[in-house]
Each structure stands twice: as C-alpha cells, then as structure tokens.
C-alpha cells in the first residue's frame, strides 16, 4: 500500500488524498503583463524532476505542499503552505522496539 505523510495527521494511505496540481507562485495580477499572466494560467513545465505540488487530505480537509520527484515518485517532504519543509525521512513512524522478556 502506498502511503503519504499528511502534516496534520501523519502517515495515511494514498487513497485518502487528492492531487491538486503543481504549486507555482502567482504573479501579481495588477503588475504582470498579459503574457506573464497567460503563462501562469495556461502553461505547465511537465519535465520530470523535483516538483512542489498541492495535495488535499480528504478526511481532515487539509491542503498542503508535497515536494515530490516525479521521475522516481519519491516524496521528499510534506508541509503546510507557509511553513518550513520537513524531511519525509524524519516524519515516517518508527517501528516499535521489541521488549526483552
């Protein structure tokens, strides 16, 4: 089963999430040219590599950013918009240690 880390709820099955598209900074609509605005609205860079993407956790209603390598499908980090990214490797649950009898 494929898992994804929700910054609010921890690691959850991918079936609980919806992809929201690539995250891109919006140009200022008051100062951008028509060409800049049209590029923002219509053009996407679909080259494989590390992308920032919007993801939505349906049960909690949480939108967040995932940094994902689209070539390998590895998620590098997940975080709330406006918050500092945390490494995906540090947010995965740890296995319980077996206790000695």
C-alpha atoms as an extended CHARMM CRD file, in Angstrom:
* protein
*
       101  EXT
         1         1  UNK       CA              0.0000000000        0.0000000000        0.0000000000  PROA      1               0.0000000000
         2         2  UNK       CA              1.3300000000        3.4230000000       -0.9120000000  PROA      2               0.0000000000
         3         3  UNK       CA              1.4580000000        5.9260000000        1.9530000000  PROA      3               0.0000000000
         4         4  UNK       CA              1.7390000000        9.7030000000        2.1340000000  PROA      4               0.0000000000
         5         5  UNK       CA              2.5320000000       11.8800000000        5.1410000000  PROA      5               0.0000000000
         6         6  UNK       CA             -0.1360000000       14.4550000000        5.9970000000  PROA      6               0.0000000000
         7         7  UNK       CA              1.4720000000       17.2910000000        8.0060000000  PROA      7               0.0000000000
         8         8  UNK       CA             -1.5870000000       17.3950000000       10.2840000000  PROA      8               0.0000000000
         9         9  UNK       CA             -2.4370000000       13.6880000000       10.6360000000  PROA      9               0.0000000000
        10        10  UNK       CA              0.7390000000       11.7270000000        9.9710000000  PROA      10              0.0000000000
        11        11  UNK       CA              1.2160000000        8.8670000000        7.5490000000  PROA      11              0.0000000000
        12        12  UNK       CA             -2.0070000000        7.8240000000        5.8020000000  PROA      12              0.0000000000
        13        13  UNK       CA             -2.9880000000        5.6250000000        2.8080000000  PROA      13              0.0000000000
        14        14  UNK       CA             -2.7400000000        7.3990000000       -0.5490000000  PROA      14              0.0000000000
        15        15  UNK       CA             -6.4410000000        6.6780000000       -1.1660000000  PROA      15              0.0000000000
        16        16  UNK       CA             -7.2530000000        9.4380000000        1.3720000000  PROA      16              0.0000000000
        17        17  UNK       CA             -5.5530000000       12.1180000000       -0.7560000000  PROA      17              0.0000000000
        18        18  UNK       CA             -6.3560000000       14.0980000000       -3.8950000000  PROA      18              0.0000000000
        19        19  UNK       CA             -3.7220000000       15.6370000000       -6.1480000000  PROA      19              0.0000000000
        20        20  UNK       CA             -4.2160000000       19.3850000000       -6.5930000000  PROA      20              0.0000000000
        21        21  UNK       CA             -1.6390000000       20.2120000000       -9.2550000000  PROA      21              0.0000000000
        22        22  UNK       CA              1.7830000000       21.7950000000       -9.3360000000  PROA      22              0.0000000000
        23        23  UNK       CA              2.4290000000       24.6180000000       -6.8620000000  PROA      23              0.0000000000
        24        24  UNK       CA              3.5230000000       27.7900000000       -8.6110000000  PROA      24              0.0000000000
        25        25  UNK       CA              3.9190000000       31.3050000000       -7.3000000000  PROA      25              0.0000000000
        26        26  UNK       CA              1.1640000000       33.5350000000       -8.6990000000  PROA      26              0.0000000000
        27        27  UNK       CA              2.3420000000       36.7620000000      -10.3230000000  PROA      27              0.0000000000
        28        28  UNK       CA              0.7690000000       39.9900000000       -9.1320000000  PROA      28              0.0000000000
        29        29  UNK       CA             -2.2920000000       40.4200000000      -11.3770000000  PROA      29              0.0000000000
        30        30  UNK       CA             -2.0600000000       44.2220000000      -11.0800000000  PROA      30              0.0000000000
        31        31  UNK       CA              1.5380000000       44.4760000000      -12.2890000000  PROA      31              0.0000000000
        32        32  UNK       CA              2.0810000000       41.4340000000      -14.5200000000  PROA      32              0.0000000000
        33        33  UNK       CA              1.9070000000       41.6480000000      -18.2840000000  PROA      33              0.0000000000
        34        34  UNK       CA             -0.7250000000       39.7650000000      -20.2820000000  PROA      34              0.0000000000
        35        35  UNK       CA              1.9880000000       37.3200000000      -21.3920000000  PROA      35              0.0000000000
        36        36  UNK       CA              3.1170000000       36.6480000000      -17.8000000000  PROA      36              0.0000000000
        37        37  UNK       CA             -0.4640000000       36.1030000000      -16.6440000000  PROA      37              0.0000000000
        38        38  UNK       CA             -1.3270000000       33.8410000000      -19.5990000000  PROA      38              0.0000000000
        39        39  UNK       CA              1.8270000000       31.8000000000      -18.9370000000  PROA      39              0.0000000000
        40        40  UNK       CA              0.8370000000       31.3580000000      -15.2890000000  PROA      40              0.0000000000
        41        41  UNK       CA             -2.7130000000       30.2970000000      -16.1460000000  PROA      41              0.0000000000
        42        42  UNK       CA             -2.0690000000       28.0710000000      -19.1680000000  PROA      42              0.0000000000
        43        43  UNK       CA              1.4930000000       26.7550000000      -19.2650000000  PROA      43              0.0000000000
        44        44  UNK       CA              2.9930000000       23.9390000000      -17.2140000000  PROA      44              0.0000000000
        45        45  UNK       CA              6.5220000000       22.5760000000      -17.0850000000  PROA      45              0.0000000000
        46        46  UNK       CA              5.9740000000       18.8270000000      -17.3150000000  PROA      46              0.0000000000
        47        47  UNK       CA              9.6550000000       17.9040000000      -17.3190000000  PROA      47              0.0000000000
        48        48  UNK       CA             10.4080000000       15.1250000000      -14.8120000000  PROA      48              0.0000000000
        49        49  UNK       CA             12.1930000000       16.1260000000      -11.6340000000  PROA      49              0.0000000000
        50        50  UNK       CA             11.5030000000       17.5430000000       -8.1880000000  PROA      50              0.0000000000
        51        51  UNK       CA              8.2330000000       19.4770000000       -8.0780000000  PROA      51              0.0000000000
        52        52  UNK       CA              6.2100000000       21.2340000000       -5.4020000000  PROA      52              0.0000000000
        53        53  UNK       CA              2.6150000000       20.0070000000       -5.5780000000  PROA      53              0.0000000000
        54        54  UNK       CA             -0.6740000000       20.7370000000       -3.8640000000  PROA      54              0.0000000000
        55        55  UNK       CA             -2.2260000000       17.7210000000       -2.1120000000  PROA      55              0.0000000000
        56        56  UNK       CA             -5.5290000000       17.5120000000       -0.2280000000  PROA      56              0.0000000000
        57        57  UNK       CA             -6.2180000000       15.1500000000        2.6710000000  PROA      57              0.0000000000
        58        58  UNK       CA             -9.9520000000       14.4400000000        2.2770000000  PROA      58              0.0000000000
        59        59  UNK       CA            -10.8560000000       13.2290000000        5.8070000000  PROA      59              0.0000000000
        60        60  UNK       CA             -9.3590000000       16.2890000000        7.5230000000  PROA      60              0.0000000000
        61        61  UNK       CA             -9.8460000000       18.8900000000        4.7760000000  PROA      61              0.0000000000
        62        62  UNK       CA             -6.1490000000       19.8020000000        4.8640000000  PROA      62              0.0000000000
        63        63  UNK       CA             -4.3720000000       21.3190000000        1.8440000000  PROA      63              0.0000000000
        64        64  UNK       CA             -0.5940000000       21.0300000000        1.9400000000  PROA      64              0.0000000000
        65        65  UNK       CA              2.5400000000       21.0580000000       -0.2130000000  PROA      65              0.0000000000
        66        66  UNK       CA              4.4470000000       17.8880000000       -1.1210000000  PROA      66              0.0000000000
        67        67  UNK       CA              7.8730000000       18.0360000000       -2.7140000000  PROA      67              0.0000000000
        68        68  UNK       CA              7.9900000000       15.0060000000       -4.9960000000  PROA      68              0.0000000000
        69        69  UNK       CA             10.4290000000       13.6520000000       -7.5440000000  PROA      69              0.0000000000
        70        70  UNK       CA              8.1120000000       12.9390000000      -10.4880000000  PROA      70              0.0000000000
        71        71  UNK       CA             10.7330000000       10.7220000000      -12.1270000000  PROA      71              0.0000000000
        72        72  UNK       CA             11.0170000000        8.2900000000       -9.1990000000  PROA      72              0.0000000000
        73        73  UNK       CA              7.7050000000        9.1530000000       -7.4470000000  PROA      73              0.0000000000
        74        74  UNK       CA              9.6240000000        9.6510000000       -4.1760000000  PROA      74              0.0000000000
        75        75  UNK       CA              8.0930000000       12.1810000000       -1.7810000000  PROA      75              0.0000000000
        76        76  UNK       CA             10.8970000000       14.2460000000       -0.2590000000  PROA      76              0.0000000000
        77        77  UNK       CA              8.8970000000       16.4520000000        2.1280000000  PROA      77              0.0000000000
        78        78  UNK       CA              5.3620000000       17.4820000000        3.0640000000  PROA      78              0.0000000000
        79        79  UNK       CA              4.3900000000       20.6860000000        4.8520000000  PROA      79              0.0000000000
        80        80  UNK       CA              1.6340000000       23.2460000000        5.2580000000  PROA      80              0.0000000000
        81        81  UNK       CA              1.8120000000       26.2130000000        2.8920000000  PROA      81              0.0000000000
        82        82  UNK       CA              3.8170000000       28.9580000000        4.5370000000  PROA      82              0.0000000000
        83        83  UNK       CA              5.5780000000       26.5830000000        6.9440000000  PROA      83              0.0000000000
        84        84  UNK       CA              9.1280000000       25.2490000000        6.7180000000  PROA      84              0.0000000000
        85        85  UNK       CA              9.5070000000       21.8990000000        4.9480000000  PROA      85              0.0000000000
        86        86  UNK       CA             10.4330000000       18.8530000000        6.9880000000  PROA      86              0.0000000000
        87        87  UNK       CA             12.2000000000       15.8460000000        5.5390000000  PROA      87              0.0000000000
        88        88  UNK       CA              9.9080000000       12.9320000000        4.7450000000  PROA      88              0.0000000000
        89        89  UNK       CA             12.5050000000       10.6130000000        6.2690000000  PROA      89              0.0000000000
        90        90  UNK       CA             12.0450000000       12.2500000000        9.6800000000  PROA      90              0.0000000000
        91        91  UNK       CA              8.2340000000       12.1910000000        9.5810000000  PROA      91              0.0000000000
        92        92  UNK       CA              7.6850000000        8.4770000000        8.9750000000  PROA      92              0.0000000000
        93        93  UNK       CA              6.5350000000        6.4470000000       12.0060000000  PROA      93              0.0000000000
        94        94  UNK       CA              9.2120000000        4.4250000000       13.7190000000  PROA      94              0.0000000000
        95        95  UNK       CA              8.8570000000        0.6910000000       14.2520000000  PROA      95              0.0000000000
        96        96  UNK       CA              8.2440000000       -0.3540000000       17.8390000000  PROA      96              0.0000000000
        97        97  UNK       CA             11.1870000000       -1.9860000000       19.5410000000  PROA      97              0.0000000000
        98        98  UNK       CA             10.6290000000       -5.4650000000       20.8400000000  PROA      98              0.0000000000
        99        99  UNK       CA             10.8710000000       -5.7220000000       24.5910000000  PROA      99              0.0000000000
       100       100  UNK       CA             13.1110000000       -8.3730000000       26.1200000000  PROA      100             0.0000000000
       101       101  UNK       CA             11.3870000000      -10.8980000000       28.3950000000  PROA      101             0.0000000000
